[in-house]
Amino acid sequence: MLNNMKKALLALSILPAIAITSGCALSPQIITLDSSNTLQVTETISGRTALVRVLDERAETDSLGNRGGAAPEQALLIAQPTLKAALTEKMQGSMQAFGFGGASPLPPVKVEMVVNQFNYQCNEGNWVSDCKLDIELRLNIDNEGKVFSQPFRLNESRSVVVAPQAEYNSLWINESIDKLWQHIFTKPQVTSALGMQ
């Protein structure tokens, strides 16, 4: 009886070591995207309307990237709602914050956001220790035939002790989107293209 218990305990103590050295596949994560407007607007425009559109030009629009590990193709980050849907709602809220939405005899300002790149990536292998986030958004504004178009980028990297959990990744991704969003819509060229100056 004691001999059997020793064998069982020995087997249980070996299993975690085998799991660590062989590398475990990480599971997919659901990343909840914050689609609310977070812009702090001091100057507004009234009496104009805005037409808003978001395009996702990435080859893979179903995920935001992966968590790396032994099988990165199985460790996808799935956005909820989709990135396109979240950014569309965020853009609508931002334009309302700027004062767009009233009736006007003037043609509407056309505002288009194109997702050129959005990639969360951690290192592959048995031990996840580095993650990076690369985002590139192109803003196109057509204001009565005056066209503004410019890409905006954000690149961040973090060292981690273990593969981050969904809560950590959701917070990091949402904070990064807000940081880039604030950078875009406080640029004088952008506010001028919107007719704010």
C-alpha positions as CSV (number, residue, x, y, z in Angstrom):
1,M,0.0,0.0,0.0
2,L,2.7,2.5,1.0
3,N,4.8,1.5,-2.0
4,N,1.8,2.3,-4.3
5,M,1.3,5.7,-2.6
6,K,5.0,6.5,-3.1
7,K,4.8,5.7,-6.8
8,A,1.6,7.8,-7.2
9,L,3.3,10.8,-5.4
10,L,6.4,10.4,-7.5
11,A,4.3,10.4,-10.7
12,L,2.3,13.5,-9.6
13,S,5.6,15.4,-8.8
14,I,7.0,14.5,-12.2
15,L,4.0,15.6,-14.3
16,P,4.3,19.4,-13.7
17,A,8.0,19.2,-14.6
18,I,7.2,17.4,-17.8
19,A,4.5,20.0,-18.6
20,I,6.9,22.9,-18.1
21,T,9.7,21.5,-20.1
22,S,7.5,20.3,-23.0
23,G,5.8,23.6,-23.4
24,C,2.0,24.0,-22.9
25,A,-0.2,25.5,-25.7
26,L,-1.9,28.7,-24.5
27,S,-5.6,29.0,-24.9
28,P,-7.4,31.8,-26.9
29,Q,-8.4,34.9,-25.0
30,I,-11.5,37.1,-25.4
31,I,-10.4,40.8,-25.4
32,T,-13.2,43.2,-24.5
33,L,-12.7,46.4,-26.5
34,D,-13.8,49.7,-25.0
35,S,-15.7,51.5,-27.7
36,S,-16.6,54.7,-25.7
37,N,-15.2,58.1,-26.5
38,T,-12.4,59.1,-24.2
39,L,-11.3,62.4,-25.9
40,Q,-11.1,65.4,-23.7
41,V,-12.6,68.1,-26.1
42,T,-12.2,71.8,-25.3
43,E,-13.3,73.2,-28.7
44,T,-16.4,72.1,-30.5
45,I,-18.0,72.9,-33.9
46,S,-21.7,73.2,-34.4
47,G,-24.0,73.1,-37.4
48,R,-22.1,70.3,-39.3
49,T,-22.7,66.7,-39.9
50,A,-20.0,64.0,-40.2
51,L,-20.1,60.7,-42.1
52,V,-18.0,58.1,-40.4
53,R,-16.5,54.9,-41.8
54,V,-13.9,52.4,-40.4
55,L,-12.2,49.9,-42.7
56,D,-10.1,47.0,-41.5
57,E,-7.5,46.2,-44.2
58,R,-5.7,43.5,-42.3
59,A,-5.6,40.0,-43.9
60,E,-6.8,38.4,-40.6
61,T,-9.6,40.6,-39.1
62,D,-10.9,37.9,-36.7
63,S,-8.0,38.3,-34.2
64,L,-5.8,41.0,-32.6
65,G,-2.7,38.8,-32.7
66,N,-1.6,35.9,-30.5
67,R,0.0,35.2,-27.1
68,G,3.0,33.2,-28.4
69,G,4.0,30.1,-26.5
70,A,4.4,26.6,-27.9
71,A,1.5,26.8,-30.3
72,P,0.8,30.5,-31.1
73,E,-1.8,29.7,-33.8
74,Q,-3.9,28.3,-31.0
75,A,-3.4,31.3,-28.6
76,L,-5.3,33.9,-30.5
77,L,-6.7,37.2,-29.0
78,I,-10.3,37.5,-30.2
79,A,-11.8,41.0,-30.0
80,Q,-15.3,41.5,-28.6
81,P,-16.8,43.4,-30.3
82,T,-14.8,43.3,-33.5
83,L,-12.1,45.9,-33.9
84,K,-14.0,47.5,-36.8
85,A,-17.2,47.7,-34.7
86,A,-15.5,49.1,-31.7
87,L,-13.6,51.8,-33.6
88,T,-16.7,52.8,-35.5
89,E,-18.6,53.4,-32.3
90,K,-15.6,55.2,-30.8
91,M,-15.3,57.4,-33.9
92,Q,-19.1,58.3,-33.8
93,G,-18.7,59.2,-30.1
94,S,-15.6,61.3,-30.8
95,M,-17.3,63.2,-33.7
96,Q,-20.3,63.9,-31.4
97,A,-17.9,65.2,-28.7
98,F,-16.5,67.6,-31.3
99,G,-20.0,68.9,-31.9
100,F,-20.8,67.2,-35.2
101,G,-24.3,65.9,-35.7
102,G,-26.4,69.0,-36.3
103,A,-28.4,69.9,-39.4
104,S,-26.4,71.9,-41.9
105,P,-26.7,73.2,-45.5
106,L,-23.0,72.4,-45.9
107,P,-21.9,69.0,-47.2
108,P,-21.0,66.6,-44.4
109,V,-17.4,66.1,-43.4
110,K,-16.3,62.5,-44.4
111,V,-14.1,60.9,-41.8
112,E,-12.6,57.5,-42.5
113,M,-10.3,55.4,-40.2
114,V,-8.4,52.6,-41.9
115,V,-6.8,49.8,-39.8
116,N,-3.5,49.0,-41.6
117,Q,-2.0,47.0,-38.8
118,F,-3.1,45.8,-35.4
119,N,-0.9,43.0,-34.0
120,Y,-0.3,41.8,-30.5
121,Q,2.6,39.3,-30.4
122,C,4.4,37.4,-27.7
123,N,7.5,35.3,-28.2
124,E,7.2,31.7,-29.2
125,G,8.6,28.8,-27.1
126,N,8.1,27.2,-23.8
127,W,8.5,30.4,-21.8
128,V,6.6,33.7,-22.7
129,S,8.7,36.6,-21.6
130,D,8.2,39.4,-24.1
131,C,5.1,40.9,-25.7
132,K,4.7,43.7,-28.2
133,L,1.8,45.7,-29.7
134,D,2.0,47.3,-33.1
135,I,-0.9,49.5,-34.3
136,E,-1.1,51.6,-37.5
137,L,-4.3,53.6,-38.2
138,R,-4.7,55.9,-41.3
139,L,-7.0,58.8,-40.9
140,N,-8.7,60.2,-44.0
141,I,-10.7,63.4,-43.9
142,D,-12.6,64.9,-46.8
143,N,-14.0,68.4,-45.9
144,E,-15.6,69.9,-49.0
145,G,-13.0,68.5,-51.3
146,K,-10.0,69.4,-49.0
147,V,-8.5,66.0,-48.3
148,F,-6.3,65.1,-45.3
149,S,-4.7,61.7,-45.1
150,Q,-2.0,60.5,-42.6
151,P,-1.0,57.3,-40.9
152,F,-0.5,57.2,-37.2
153,R,1.5,54.5,-35.4
154,L,2.0,53.1,-31.9
155,N,4.6,50.5,-31.0
156,E,4.9,49.2,-27.4
157,S,6.7,46.3,-25.9
158,R,6.6,44.8,-22.4
159,S,8.6,42.2,-20.5
160,V,6.4,39.7,-18.7
161,V,7.0,37.0,-16.1
162,V,4.3,34.7,-17.6
163,A,1.9,34.9,-20.6
164,P,-0.5,37.7,-19.6
165,Q,-4.1,37.0,-18.7
166,A,-7.1,38.4,-20.6
167,E,-7.7,41.2,-18.0
168,Y,-4.1,42.4,-18.4
169,N,-4.2,42.3,-22.2
170,S,-7.6,44.0,-22.4
171,L,-6.3,46.8,-20.2
172,W,-3.1,47.2,-22.2
173,I,-4.8,47.1,-25.6
174,N,-7.6,49.6,-24.6
175,E,-5.1,52.0,-23.0
176,S,-2.9,51.8,-26.1
177,I,-5.9,52.5,-28.4
178,D,-6.9,55.5,-26.3
179,K,-3.3,56.8,-26.2
180,L,-3.1,56.7,-30.0
181,W,-6.6,58.1,-30.4
182,Q,-5.8,61.1,-28.2
183,H,-2.6,61.7,-30.1
184,I,-4.5,61.6,-33.5
185,F,-7.3,63.9,-32.5
186,T,-5.2,66.5,-30.7
187,K,-2.9,67.1,-33.7
188,P,-3.5,70.6,-35.1
189,Q,-3.5,69.2,-38.7
190,V,-6.4,66.9,-37.8
191,T,-8.5,69.5,-36.0
192,S,-7.9,71.9,-38.9
193,A,-9.0,69.3,-41.4
194,L,-12.2,68.8,-39.4
195,G,-12.8,72.6,-39.6
196,M,-12.2,73.3,-36.0
197,Q,-9.7,76.1,-36.7
